[in-house]
Amino acid sequence: METPKWKPSKDEREVMEAVWMQVKGACEKLKEETNAKDGHIRKMLQEISDRYYS
């Protein structure tokens, strides 16, 4: 049985956009203050996602 695809409401999209801007800013700051590369940040975000949403 297939689960229906989730479609965010306008309010949910606005929240996701705000959160994304905060994450993006934090990632840019991390890159400026350390020698982290995009691959390192991608791996870190994937690990966080796996930990909380798996």
Protein Blocks (a to p, Z undefined) as FASTA:
>chain_A
ZZddddddfklmmmmmmmmmmmmmmmmmmmmmmccdfklmmmmmmmmmmmmmZZ
